[in-house]
């Protein structure tokens, strides 16, 4: 009569263990936990160590993530993982996360509110708002908004991003080290800009004062444009003599 007790206890303990495992698995997929712990990438690579607890970035090479579209963030992690965006640390981190973890941490950062702090630029930069039709340069505002707020899921906000980061991304596109933009629009634009123009646009865009982001932005990866994976091996586009001379 005493035999069933150990069996029942074992069954109960097994049930507890299974419940605990399920609970741990659920927490492992929680975006906030991934941001704070780094998940499989390790604590030293936790997102907050560069992007901050508030998701505002570090003011230099790590961009703000707070309030950006969740689908956009997820696509960037995918691009880091498969090599369409080249960055040694981010490539390793994104590769260490599975698809569900990349989605979870993207939605976590998308849900963080962003309140602009910097004063808006005192002087309007014509190149940002109007482009340069003579060179075939589309206005930045056409995709990223007059206030740098971003237009649509595929065109991220520029306001509140570190100027250094924005300038570096233009350089990455110019050198074809970032090739995750549909139609290579940013590749073409970056190669038409002079170094001075790239720096001016980065500084101006970073200082724009976009409206605060909602606390729970409606975002879906499915809303994003198709992205042909052209790879980084394609030949650079033609750079006009004027822009090349300014190098």
Backbone bond lengths (Angstrom), bond angles and torsions (degrees), N, CA, C in turn:
res aa  C-N    CA-C-N  psi(-1)  N-CA   C-N-CA  omega(-1)  CA-C   N-CA-C  phi
1 X - - - 1.466 - - 1.528 112.21 -
2 X 1.346 114.14 -19.00 1.475 116.45 -177.85 1.526 112.35 -87.83
3 X 1.330 116.20 -14.18 1.475 118.81 -175.48 1.529 114.25 -61.64
4 X 1.359 117.88 -42.93 1.473 117.79 -176.14 1.518 113.88 -60.60
5 X 1.368 117.71 -24.10 1.469 119.30 -176.01 1.528 113.02 -61.61
6 X 1.350 118.66 -50.54 1.470 117.90 177.19 1.508 112.75 -59.87
7 X 1.341 115.69 -36.36 1.465 118.42 179.47 1.520 110.69 -65.94
8 X 1.342 114.72 -42.17 1.469 118.47 179.15 1.521 110.72 -65.10
9 X 1.352 115.52 -40.88 1.463 119.80 178.82 1.520 110.81 -63.05
10 X 1.333 114.70 -42.48 1.464 118.84 178.72 1.514 111.22 -61.88
11 X 1.341 114.37 -41.33 1.465 118.45 179.31 1.521 110.72 -64.44
12 X 1.347 115.06 -40.07 1.464 119.49 178.80 1.518 111.69 -64.42
13 X 1.360 115.53 -44.49 1.464 119.72 178.75 1.519 111.22 -63.49
14 X 1.339 115.62 -39.28 1.469 119.44 178.30 1.510 110.43 -62.66
15 X 1.351 114.94 -39.75 1.462 119.18 178.27 1.509 111.73 -63.66
16 X 1.354 115.40 -41.11 1.478 119.62 177.82 1.519 110.98 -63.83
17 X 1.356 114.54 -42.80 1.468 119.05 -179.83 1.509 110.63 -62.31
18 X 1.349 116.01 -41.79 1.461 119.99 -179.98 1.523 110.31 -64.51
19 X 1.368 114.92 -41.38 1.459 119.29 179.19 1.519 110.90 -64.13
20 X 1.354 115.88 -41.68 1.466 120.22 179.44 1.517 111.35 -64.06
21 X 1.338 116.07 -41.57 1.465 120.42 178.65 1.517 110.85 -62.16
22 X 1.348 115.10 -44.00 1.464 119.49 179.07 1.521 110.25 -61.43
23 X 1.337 115.77 -41.63 1.460 120.36 179.52 1.521 111.20 -63.70
24 X 1.334 115.89 -43.53 1.463 119.92 178.94 1.514 111.10 -64.16
25 X 1.330 115.65 -40.66 1.465 119.12 178.55 1.517 110.46 -61.13
26 X 1.337 115.44 -40.54 1.459 119.23 -179.24 1.526 110.76 -64.84
27 X 1.350 116.32 -42.80 1.457 119.71 178.64 1.522 111.32 -66.16
28 X 1.335 116.56 -33.14 1.461 120.05 -179.08 1.518 111.39 -64.35
29 X 1.339 116.51 -25.41 1.458 120.69 -179.53 1.528 111.93 -94.06
30 X 1.342 117.17 0.91 1.449 120.93 -179.63 1.522 109.86 -74.87
31 X 1.319 116.39 128.33 1.464 120.14 -175.30 1.506 113.91 -61.53
32 X 1.331 117.74 -37.68 1.462 120.30 -179.24 1.523 110.35 -66.59
33 X 1.312 116.54 -41.28 1.456 119.80 179.18 1.524 110.93 -64.31
34 X 1.322 116.58 -39.86 1.467 120.60 178.30 1.532 109.87 -63.34
35 X 1.337 116.17 -43.58 1.468 120.59 -179.73 1.522 111.78 -61.98
36 X 1.333 116.62 -34.85 1.460 120.45 -175.97 1.526 113.80 -91.72
37 X 1.335 116.53 -22.41 1.469 119.16 -175.96 1.522 113.87 -109.80
38 X 1.332 116.68 -23.17 1.453 119.93 -176.35 1.517 114.10 84.93
39 X 1.341 116.86 -6.37 1.477 121.58 -179.09 1.525 110.24 49.68
40 X 1.329 117.51 -132.33 1.469 120.83 -177.17 1.527 112.88 -67.89
41 X 1.332 117.05 -17.46 1.471 119.91 178.46 1.524 111.71 -75.49
42 X 1.337 117.24 -15.05 1.456 120.84 176.50 1.519 113.37 93.83
43 X 1.341 115.02 155.88 1.466 120.98 -175.69 1.523 113.01 -61.15
44 X 1.332 117.21 -33.99 1.469 119.59 -178.74 1.522 111.93 -68.10
45 X 1.342 116.51 -17.09 1.459 121.29 178.68 1.522 112.17 -109.83
46 X 1.324 117.19 16.60 1.461 120.35 178.80 1.529 110.06 -58.94
47 X 1.316 116.20 142.02 1.465 121.09 -174.42 1.522 112.83 -54.77
48 X 1.349 116.17 -40.56 1.465 118.95 -173.63 1.523 113.05 -66.42
49 X 1.336 118.18 -20.06 1.462 119.45 -178.48 1.525 111.97 -64.84
50 X 1.321 117.70 -25.72 1.473 121.40 176.72 1.528 112.05 -110.47
51 X 1.336 116.18 -39.95 1.465 120.16 -172.83 1.517 113.04 -92.83
52 X 1.338 117.31 -3.87 1.457 121.23 175.37 1.518 113.73 82.83
53 X 1.330 115.39 156.08 1.460 120.33 177.93 1.521 111.60 -65.40
54 X 1.333 116.57 -27.62 1.465 120.45 179.44 1.523 112.24 -94.97
55 X 1.335 117.00 0.11 1.465 120.47 177.87 1.509 114.48 74.28
56 X 1.327 117.96 16.31 1.471 120.71 -177.16 1.522 113.38 -86.27
57 X 1.331 118.93 -4.41 1.456 121.02 -177.81 1.513 111.16 86.53
58 X 1.328 115.35 -178.32 1.475 119.40 -177.05 1.523 112.83 -107.07
59 X 1.322 117.27 8.59 1.456 120.22 178.70 1.509 114.32 80.58
60 X 1.328 116.91 1.68 1.474 120.74 -179.52 1.526 109.49 -132.95
61 X 1.330 117.05 -106.57 1.457 119.64 -173.95 1.510 115.68 -85.61
62 X 1.334 117.77 -14.20 1.465 120.72 -179.84 1.527 109.42 -98.91
63 X 1.309 118.35 118.95 1.469 120.68 -174.77 1.517 112.82 -76.74
64 X 1.306 114.87 165.80 1.458 119.52 170.81 1.521 108.63 -74.62
65 X 1.330 114.93 142.00 1.459 122.05 177.42 1.522 111.10 -113.95
66 X 1.317 117.09 -21.50 1.457 122.22 -175.95 1.524 111.08 -58.69
67 X 1.322 115.62 127.06 1.454 120.99 174.75 1.509 115.91 80.56
68 X 1.354 118.18 -1.60 1.456 119.38 176.77 1.524 109.79 -75.49
69 X 1.315 116.86 157.79 1.456 121.37 -179.52 1.528 110.77 -60.97
70 X 1.325 117.45 132.63 1.466 121.69 -176.83 1.526 111.79 -62.56
71 X 1.314 116.51 -41.52 1.455 119.46 178.94 1.517 112.21 -64.41
72 X 1.325 116.32 -38.40 1.460 120.19 177.20 1.524 110.65 -62.79
73 X 1.341 116.72 -46.12 1.455 120.29 179.51 1.523 111.44 -61.12
74 X 1.307 115.90 -41.30 1.472 119.67 179.58 1.528 110.93 -62.60
75 X 1.323 115.96 -40.92 1.465 119.72 -179.73 1.532 111.24 -66.47
76 X 1.323 116.94 -33.00 1.462 119.11 178.02 1.528 110.93 -68.18
77 X 1.322 116.42 -39.92 1.467 119.55 176.20 1.521 111.16 -63.10
78 X 1.326 116.45 -39.09 1.465 120.40 176.78 1.526 110.41 -63.01
79 X 1.334 115.85 -41.12 1.468 120.14 -179.54 1.523 111.52 -66.03
80 X 1.333 116.77 -38.30 1.464 119.58 175.05 1.528 110.30 -64.15
81 X 1.319 116.08 -41.80 1.462 120.22 -176.21 1.527 112.01 -66.82
82 X 1.337 117.51 -36.12 1.473 118.97 -176.59 1.532 113.49 -100.35
83 X 1.340 117.23 3.84 1.462 119.67 172.27 1.506 116.59 92.31
84 X 1.333 118.43 3.30 1.467 118.58 176.95 1.528 111.41 -75.63
85 X 1.322 117.11 -21.51 1.463 122.39 167.38 1.516 106.70 -116.93
86 X 1.324 116.20 125.79 1.459 120.57 -174.39 1.517 110.82 -100.68
87 X 1.319 114.91 114.75 1.458 121.95 175.71 1.520 105.57 -159.55
88 X 1.326 116.49 117.89 1.466 120.49 -171.38 1.526 112.31 -55.75
89 X 1.336 117.29 -50.60 1.462 119.49 -175.99 1.518 111.68 -70.83
90 X 1.342 116.93 -46.89 1.459 119.58 -178.87 1.530 111.48 -66.62
91 X 1.315 117.20 -33.48 1.453 119.93 177.19 1.524 111.23 -62.72
92 X 1.330 115.50 -40.99 1.468 119.90 -179.76 1.523 110.52 -70.10
93 X 1.343 116.58 -43.46 1.463 120.50 -179.09 1.524 110.86 -63.09
94 X 1.327 116.30 -49.30 1.467 120.00 -178.68 1.517 111.08 -62.29
95 X 1.332 116.92 -36.59 1.453 120.55 178.94 1.513 112.69 -69.23
96 X 1.344 116.94 -25.76 1.465 120.69 179.91 1.521 111.96 -79.49
97 X 1.322 117.56 -18.06 1.460 121.89 178.16 1.518 110.08 -92.83
98 X 1.328 117.04 142.39 1.460 118.64 175.11 1.527 109.13 -85.76
99 X 1.321 117.10 175.47 1.461 121.66 -174.31 1.523 111.83 -59.97
100 X 1.329 117.08 -39.37 1.456 120.50 -179.27 1.523 111.20 -67.79
101 X 1.315 116.90 -38.00 1.462 120.72 178.40 1.524 111.16 -68.82
102 X 1.340 117.69 -39.08 1.465 120.03 177.52 1.527 110.68 -63.16
103 X 1.323 116.24 -39.67 1.468 120.06 178.06 1.522 110.33 -65.47
104 X 1.342 117.09 -44.77 1.462 121.17 -176.52 1.522 111.55 -62.44
105 X 1.338 117.46 -46.75 1.456 119.51 -177.42 1.535 110.82 -70.91
106 X 1.322 117.22 -28.97 1.466 120.60 176.19 1.521 110.69 -65.71
107 X 1.327 117.52 -44.47 1.464 120.59 179.03 1.524 111.10 -68.39
108 X 1.327 116.65 -31.15 1.466 118.83 177.58 1.526 110.42 -63.50
109 X 1.326 117.24 -49.12 1.465 119.83 -178.53 1.527 111.63 -70.18
110 X 1.325 117.09 -34.13 1.463 119.71 177.09 1.522 111.32 -61.77
111 X 1.331 116.49 -30.44 1.451 120.71 -178.76 1.509 115.08 -82.71
112 X 1.339 118.11 -7.68 1.461 120.08 178.42 1.529 109.66 -77.63
113 X 1.327 118.28 132.86 1.467 120.24 179.73 1.522 111.06 -71.53
114 X 1.314 115.07 149.96 1.463 120.18 176.42 1.512 108.89 -126.93
115 X 1.307 116.11 118.80 1.466 122.16 178.30 1.521 108.39 -110.90
116 X 1.340 118.41 114.50 1.466 119.75 -179.34 1.521 111.60 -62.55
117 X 1.320 115.81 142.31 1.474 120.95 -179.06 1.523 112.25 -113.46
118 X 1.322 116.57 -37.50 1.465 120.27 -174.86 1.526 111.25 -70.41
119 X 1.320 115.72 150.11 1.463 120.84 174.60 1.527 108.79 -72.23
120 X 1.326 117.73 146.22 1.464 119.92 178.89 1.516 111.38 -65.79
121 X 1.338 118.01 156.58 1.467 120.69 179.94 1.528 111.13 -58.00
122 X 1.312 115.48 140.82 1.468 119.92 -178.83 1.526 111.51 -74.58
123 X 1.316 116.83 -29.35 1.457 121.19 -176.37 1.518 110.72 -120.37
124 X 1.317 115.98 135.19 1.466 121.96 -179.76 1.520 109.98 -73.38
125 X 1.340 117.23 129.95 1.459 121.40 178.18 1.527 108.89 -94.09
126 X 1.310 115.20 111.02 1.462 120.41 -173.48 1.523 112.04 -60.42
127 X 1.308 118.03 -39.43 1.466 121.39 -177.51 1.525 110.75 -60.62
128 X 1.325 117.00 -37.36 1.471 120.37 179.50 1.531 110.33 -67.41
129 X 1.320 117.20 -44.51 1.463 120.97 -171.85 1.528 113.66 -87.67
130 X 1.324 117.32 -26.49 1.467 119.71 -175.47 1.520 114.13 -120.45
131 X 1.309 117.46 -16.41 1.452 119.94 -176.56 1.519 111.29 71.64
132 X 1.311 115.53 -158.33 1.473 121.50 177.24 1.523 107.80 -143.43
133 X 1.356 117.34 88.90 1.465 121.25 -177.21 1.522 113.84 -55.60
134 X 1.332 116.81 -31.85 1.465 119.83 -178.93 1.525 111.49 -62.56
135 X 1.304 117.33 -30.48 1.470 121.47 178.67 1.527 112.14 -102.20
136 X 1.299 116.70 3.21 1.455 119.69 -178.32 1.518 113.12 74.16
137 X 1.338 116.93 26.88 1.458 121.47 -179.03 1.522 110.55 -93.33
138 X 1.309 116.17 116.48 1.452 121.86 176.81 1.528 109.38 -72.78
139 X 1.313 117.04 144.65 1.462 120.88 176.66 1.524 110.20 -64.61
140 X 1.316 116.76 136.96 1.475 121.08 176.88 1.523 110.03 -58.70
141 X 1.343 115.72 -36.93 1.463 121.16 -177.41 1.522 112.41 -62.17
142 X 1.330 117.58 -24.47 1.462 120.56 -178.76 1.520 112.21 -61.96
143 X 1.322 116.66 -29.87 1.466 120.90 179.20 1.529 112.84 -111.33
144 X 1.329 115.79 -33.80 1.463 119.32 -173.35 1.522 113.60 -103.82
145 X 1.329 117.23 0.23 1.459 120.83 174.24 1.514 114.09 88.54
146 X 1.318 115.52 149.72 1.466 121.70 179.86 1.522 111.99 -61.16
147 X 1.328 116.59 -28.92 1.466 121.01 179.81 1.531 112.01 -105.18
148 X 1.333 115.58 11.57 1.454 119.26 -179.33 1.515 113.30 71.67
149 X 1.336 116.93 22.33 1.450 121.45 -173.94 1.525 113.38 -84.48
150 X 1.339 117.33 -9.25 1.459 120.45 -176.65 1.523 110.31 82.74
151 X 1.315 116.41 140.98 1.461 120.82 -179.78 1.527 109.32 -124.15
152 X 1.299 116.32 107.34 1.457 120.00 179.70 1.520 112.15 84.88
153 X 1.325 114.68 168.91 1.461 120.86 -173.75 1.524 113.84 -66.98
154 X 1.325 117.27 -26.60 1.465 119.62 -174.94 1.522 113.96 -93.64
155 X 1.320 117.34 -8.13 1.467 121.43 -177.79 1.521 109.05 -116.38
156 X 1.329 118.62 99.34 1.461 121.79 -170.77 1.526 113.03 -73.58
157 X 1.330 116.87 160.23 1.461 120.96 172.89 1.527 110.31 -65.04
158 X 1.321 115.68 147.19 1.458 121.69 173.43 1.527 110.39 -108.05
159 X 1.328 116.04 -27.15 1.465 120.68 179.76 1.522 110.13 -60.47
160 X 1.313 114.96 135.83 1.456 119.65 178.06 1.506 114.92 83.25
161 X 1.326 117.60 -3.12 1.461 120.30 174.63 1.533 108.94 -82.89
162 X 1.325 118.22 149.63 1.468 118.85 176.55 1.526 110.92 -63.25
163 X 1.316 116.69 136.26 1.467 120.41 179.61 1.520 110.86 -60.15
164 X 1.327 117.00 -38.64 1.464 120.75 178.74 1.524 110.77 -59.69
165 X 1.319 116.44 -42.52 1.467 121.07 -179.94 1.523 110.46 -63.96
166 X 1.341 117.35 -45.88 1.463 120.39 -178.95 1.530 111.23 -62.80
167 X 1.324 116.89 -42.09 1.463 120.26 178.30 1.524 110.75 -63.62
168 X 1.312 116.08 -39.96 1.467 120.13 179.29 1.519 111.22 -65.47
169 X 1.339 117.85 -38.41 1.469 119.91 179.24 1.532 111.12 -66.34
170 X 1.318 117.26 -38.26 1.467 119.68 175.43 1.522 110.31 -61.27
171 X 1.319 115.94 -38.38 1.465 120.33 178.25 1.534 110.71 -68.48
172 X 1.326 117.16 -39.46 1.462 121.03 177.80 1.520 110.80 -62.70
173 X 1.320 117.20 -42.13 1.461 120.26 176.89 1.524 110.95 -65.71
174 X 1.334 115.70 -43.47 1.470 119.39 -177.98 1.520 111.29 -58.43
175 X 1.322 116.63 -38.09 1.462 121.29 -179.19 1.525 112.85 -87.72
176 X 1.337 116.36 6.37 1.469 122.06 -179.22 1.522 112.19 61.10
177 X 1.342 116.88 28.49 1.460 120.80 175.16 1.526 111.55 -91.16
178 X 1.305 115.20 -9.63 1.466 120.78 171.22 1.517 107.08 -124.58
179 X 1.337 116.91 116.44 1.463 120.57 -174.65 1.529 110.52 -133.56
180 X 1.321 116.40 49.54 1.459 118.90 -179.70 1.524 111.91 -118.11
181 X 1.334 116.05 25.95 1.453 120.21 178.06 1.520 109.53 -105.24
182 X 1.332 117.95 122.83 1.475 120.57 -179.57 1.521 111.80 -55.20
183 X 1.320 115.54 130.48 1.452 120.52 177.89 1.506 114.27 75.83
184 X 1.337 118.03 4.91 1.468 122.12 -179.78 1.524 112.33 54.94
185 X 1.326 116.32 35.38 1.462 120.63 -178.86 1.532 110.87 -62.26
186 X 1.331 116.10 -47.66 1.459 119.39 -178.00 1.526 112.13 -70.67
187 X 1.299 117.44 -30.91 1.470 120.40 175.51 1.527 109.48 -60.74
188 X 1.311 116.08 -47.32 1.470 120.91 -178.36 1.530 111.25 -64.27
189 X 1.332 115.70 -46.61 1.460 119.79 -178.67 1.524 111.21 -62.09
190 X 1.330 116.60 -46.79 1.466 120.38 -176.87 1.519 112.52 -62.56
191 X 1.328 117.06 -30.84 1.456 120.39 -179.74 1.524 112.32 -81.02
192 X 1.321 117.35 -15.28 1.461 120.62 176.68 1.530 112.10 -89.47
193 X 1.318 116.96 -16.65 1.466 120.88 -178.46 1.522 111.25 -85.19
194 X 1.319 115.67 145.16 1.468 120.25 173.35 1.528 108.29 -80.14
195 X 1.336 118.35 163.56 1.469 120.13 176.86 1.528 112.44 -56.59
196 X 1.332 117.21 -40.86 1.460 120.77 179.50 1.526 110.65 -63.59
197 X 1.313 117.06 -41.52 1.463 120.93 179.30 1.521 111.23 -65.92
198 X 1.316 117.37 -38.94 1.465 119.79 179.02 1.523 110.67 -62.81
199 X 1.322 116.53 -43.62 1.462 119.67 179.76 1.529 111.45 -66.69
200 X 1.334 116.15 -40.08 1.466 120.37 -179.56 1.528 110.82 -65.51
201 X 1.316 116.63 -43.34 1.462 120.41 179.52 1.524 111.51 -65.47
202 X 1.336 116.41 -38.76 1.462 120.14 179.44 1.527 110.50 -63.70
203 X 1.325 116.63 -46.45 1.462 120.66 -178.96 1.531 111.15 -65.15
204 X 1.327 116.19 -42.11 1.462 120.54 -178.79 1.527 110.99 -66.65
205 X 1.328 116.59 -45.94 1.467 120.92 -178.41 1.523 111.27 -62.28
206 X 1.329 116.01 -41.63 1.466 120.43 -178.54 1.522 111.43 -62.73
207 X 1.337 116.74 -32.03 1.467 121.46 -175.73 1.521 113.52 -87.68
208 X 1.325 118.26 -6.45 1.459 120.15 179.45 1.529 109.70 -62.80
209 X 1.309 115.25 151.15 1.471 120.37 -176.78 1.529 109.49 -112.84
210 X 1.311 115.66 86.62 1.459 120.88 178.25 1.518 110.11 -75.95
211 X 1.333 118.01 157.35 1.466 120.02 177.29 1.522 110.40 -61.32
212 X 1.345 117.87 153.55 1.463 120.29 177.39 1.517 110.87 -58.30
213 X 1.341 116.69 145.12 1.455 120.55 178.83 1.516 109.71 -78.26
214 X 1.343 117.56 147.71 1.470 119.82 176.12 1.522 109.91 -66.80
215 X 1.326 116.97 157.14 1.458 119.99 -177.51 1.520 111.92 -72.49
216 X 1.320 117.16 -29.38 1.465 120.12 179.99 1.520 109.32 -129.35
217 X 1.321 117.50 76.97 1.459 120.20 -176.35 1.512 111.70 -65.57
218 X 1.316 116.49 138.77 1.462 120.14 175.36 1.508 107.25 -78.11
219 X 1.299 117.09 116.42 1.457 121.01 -175.78 1.501 109.72 -143.90
220 X 1.300 115.81 141.59 1.457 119.39 178.85 1.509 109.66 -146.03
221 X 1.338 118.33 129.78 1.460 120.76 177.79 1.521 112.14 -58.20
222 X 1.338 116.43 -28.63 1.459 119.65 -177.25 1.519 112.00 -68.35
223 X 1.330 116.57 -16.48 1.459 120.10 -177.99 1.513 112.82 -80.76
224 X 1.305 117.59 -4.15 1.455 120.13 -173.77 1.523 112.85 -83.15
225 X 1.308 113.41 154.53 1.459 119.98 178.19 1.515 110.74 -65.80
226 X 1.317 115.60 155.30 1.449 119.91 173.76 1.519 109.62 -65.23
227 X 1.311 116.50 145.76 1.455 120.50 -175.51 1.514 110.09 -128.09
228 X 1.336 118.96 94.79 1.457 119.85 177.64 1.505 110.65 -63.68
229 X 1.312 117.26 128.41 1.460 120.91 -177.12 1.521 109.49 -84.14
230 X 1.311 114.44 84.91 1.455 119.11 -175.15 1.513 112.61 -77.69
231 X 1.332 117.32 -16.47 1.461 120.05 -179.39 1.511 111.55 75.57
232 X 1.307 116.17 172.76 1.466 120.57 -176.96 1.513 112.26 -99.07
233 X 1.322 116.42 10.91 1.459 118.38 -174.74 1.523 113.35 -91.93
234 X 1.335 117.24 -7.25 1.450 119.56 -178.03 1.513 111.77 -67.57
235 X 1.320 117.64 151.98 1.466 120.33 -179.74 1.512 110.82 -68.35
236 X 1.342 117.61 144.56 1.457 119.76 178.53 1.515 111.09 -62.88
237 X 1.327 115.73 151.32 1.454 119.88 177.52 1.522 109.44 -71.93
238 X 1.315 115.29 161.41 1.458 120.78 179.89 1.524 110.01 -64.25
239 X 1.293 117.04 132.65 1.456 122.63 176.45 1.520 108.38 -107.93
240 X 1.342 117.70 122.73 1.474 119.95 -178.38 1.530 110.80 -56.52
241 X 1.332 114.44 153.56 1.463 121.20 -178.39 1.530 110.97 -57.23
242 X 1.335 116.02 -37.71 1.443 119.63 -178.01 1.521 111.93 -62.31
243 X 1.340 115.35 -43.59 1.459 119.47 179.93 1.516 110.63 -70.60
244 X 1.362 117.57 -37.74 1.460 120.97 -177.70 1.518 110.03 -67.52
245 X 1.326 116.89 -37.49 1.455 120.53 -178.68 1.516 111.26 -65.78
246 X 1.350 115.10 -30.19 1.462 118.88 -178.74 1.508 112.50 -74.15
247 X 1.373 117.36 -14.72 1.461 120.54 178.28 1.516 109.77 -64.02
